[in-house]
Amino acid sequence: MATATKHPQVQDATNNSVRVEIFDQGYNLRGSEPDYIRKLAEYVESKMRAVAEQTHTVDSSRLAVLAALNIADEFHLLKRKAEGGSSDSSKRTRQLLSALDEVLQENRKSG
């Protein structure tokens, strides 16, 4: 993954504006937490760069949509996990733990 920007990010103390660069485009973003805004911008930048490498697409609008879909997917997987829903991997983990417990119990009985 590429680093977020090649140009410095500047904060304007007068209006809580932070200048960030995402996929070679500059944006002035406002918020009460400039460091958080920078981290978000870096994350979006990294997602767009990763999608660009995987798809060999240069259309920034298309890359932005594909990156947004990837981020939305991550969000919904985390949300489902936080709400107690189980993903396939967590089901598999529980199955493997159960199988391991059975083997350990059998070993204790026979040992």
N, C-alpha and C positions, 0 to 999 in steps of 0.2 A: 504494500500500500504506500502511496505517496504521502508526503507531509502536506499539511493543510494549505499553506500559502508560501509563496516565495517572497512576498512583499510584507513589510511590517504592518502590524495591525495597530491602529491609532485610536485612542479614546479621547473624545471631546468632553471635558469635564463640565462644560456649560449646559449641555442638554442630554447627558447620559447616552450619547451616541457612540457606537463602536464601529469602526471601519473594519470590515472583514473582506476577504477575497475567497470566493467559492468558484472553483472551476474557471479561473482566470477572469472572473467578473467581480467587480467591487460593489459592496453593499454597505450602507450606513444603517445599522440596526440600533434600536433603542431598547433599553431595559435597565432594571435596577441592579443587575449583577453582570457587569461586563465580562468577567472571567467565564461565567456560565454561557454567555452568548458566544464567546470565542470557542469554547469547547463544543457547543452545538454546531457552529460553523465548520470546525475542524472535522467533526463526525460526518456531516453532510458531504464535505469535500472528499473525505476518504471513501465514502460510499460511491460517490460519482466516479472517482478515479478507478475504483475496483470494477464497477460496471463497465466503464470505458475499456479497461483491459480485457474483460471477459467477452465483450460483444464487438469490440473494434468499431464502435459507433462514435462518430464525432459530433453529431447533432446534440447540442447541450440541452435542448428542451426534452428530447427523447431520453437522454441520460438522466435528467432530473426526475422524470416520471418513473423510470425504472429504479432509480435509487430510492425514491419515495415508496415504491411498492416493497422494496427490500426492507426498508425501515418499518413500514406498516406491518409487514410479516413478523419481524422481530418483536414489535410492540405487542401484537396479538398473541404470539406464543408466550411471552412473559406474562401478559395479562391472564391468559388461560391458566398458566401455572400458578400465579398468585391467587386466583379464585378457586384453586383446588382441583381444577380440571387436570386430567393427566394426558400427557402427550405419549406417543408411541414409545419414545425412549424411556420415559419414566415407568411405563408399564413393563417394559423389557427389564429394566433395572430391578423392579419389584419381583419379577419372575425369577431372575437370576439369584437374588438374595434368598428367596424362598427355597430354591433348589440347593443353594449352598447350605442353608440351615438344615435341610433334610440330610444332606451328606454328613454334616458335622454331627448331627444327632445319631446317625447310624454308626459313625466311627466311635462315638462315646459308648454306645451300647456294646459294640463288639470289642472294644479296646479295654 
